[in-house]
Amino acid sequence: MSRGGTGLYATMATRTSDRFPQEYLEQTVTDLKVGEHSVVPATALVVDGNMKCWLRPDVVCEIDRTALNTTTPCIMVWREEKGYVVGLHTCKAYRWRISSNSAVSDGANLIPVAEVRY
């Protein structure tokens, strides 16, 4: 008689290591490499008085399937050769405020957005 697990986890292959697996660590917007994309909360995007867009660098990227199952409005972020690209298609009902934050005006600690897709 087997005393192993049951259900889904019983059939999953097990990997082992003496190190914590990289894929289980949080990834922020700044961790994205050229060619990668992710989903982030809509609050990651900041709009300044000139309608320029910026990303908060410390925002944690979500796994696509997790973001699709949440009620939190999310945006897509791609890292391309030209820089960061933001897609607003997933949050048509969300509205942003123009930020009066002084950090936005000089771009301190924020990532400039190269393109907005909507």
Order of alpha helices (4+ residues) and beta strands (2+ residues): alpha-beta-beta-beta-alpha-beta-beta-alpha-beta
